[in-house]
Amino acid sequence: MPLNPPTPSTPAPLAGTLKTLLLRGLLAGLIAGLLAATVGYFVGEPKVDAAIAIEEANAATEGSHHAPGEPTAGHSHGDEGHSHGDEEEALVSRTGQKFGQFLALGLSGLAFGAIFASVAHFARRHTALSGPKLAIGLGVAGWAAIVAVPFFKYPANPPAVGDPETINDRTLLWVASVLLGLAAVGAGVYVYKLLRGQLDTVRLIAGVAAFALITTLGYVLLPGVDEVSADFPPSLLWQFRVASLAVSATLWAALGLGFAALTEFAGRSTRVRSEVATAG
């Protein structure tokens, strides 16, 4: 008896064991990390090279103002692995850094994928959304909490921008902004669920308003950081920040959409096997 081709149907809620979800998250996370690294390589690295060239030119100018034999007050950028002046050579060359981001973002993608799957496993108990829609929603929420809220308070800076003496303070402020983002997203979801029974548009507006309110309060309370020198090219700074945002957006978009696609494929395969068993 010939089987009818599978027809599209309403996606079911997220199904599968925690182990299944973790495997799905790891695969989606690895793909997302490699895609983000590709964007970083072609879009972000040229901006980093340009900023380093400015930094080295400034260092050379400062060095020319010192008397022969007088030590220079050079500085380094630990996160870029770059050094100049009379300091020791960087442990990782620029070429190594460029290709190393594929390893770094690949591992980050795996970690985010595992966390994403664990959160999805918990979240499916509290929602009737289909598996793909839940995955996309978690991707948007994760990007908003971990990337967008911190970024618009403390945007990424290229080499030659920032005081090395304040790096610990800036790191702590960034962690605080991530916590703020998580709190803002949590408040938005809580308000959305609290208004169960209201129109969906009303619930959505109220949830977004709660998110915006918490974010605004946090922005007011957290101190600002402005260490960009007046002579740094504003166009390069803008391009670097856009590139940084593009890398993180690629990571989260690919993670959410990848997890959603794998979920839908798994659901379709299950339905096909069920139809085959019934027909047999």
Buried (B, 14 or more C-beta within 10 A) or exposed (E): EEEEEEEEEEBBBBEBEEEBBBBBBBBBBBBBBBBBBBBBBEBBBEBBEBBBEBBBEBBEEBBEEEEEEEEBEEBBBEEBBBBBBEEEEBEEEBEEBBEBBBEEBBEBBBBBBBBBBBBBBEBBEEBEBBBBBBBBBBBBBBBBBBBBBBBEBBBBBBBBBBEEEEEEEBEEBBEBBBBBBBBBBBBBBEBBEEBEEEEEEEBBBBBEEBBEBBBEEBBEEBEEBEEBEEEBEEEBBEBBBBBBBBBBBBBBBBBBBBBBBBBBEBBBEEBEEEEEEEEE
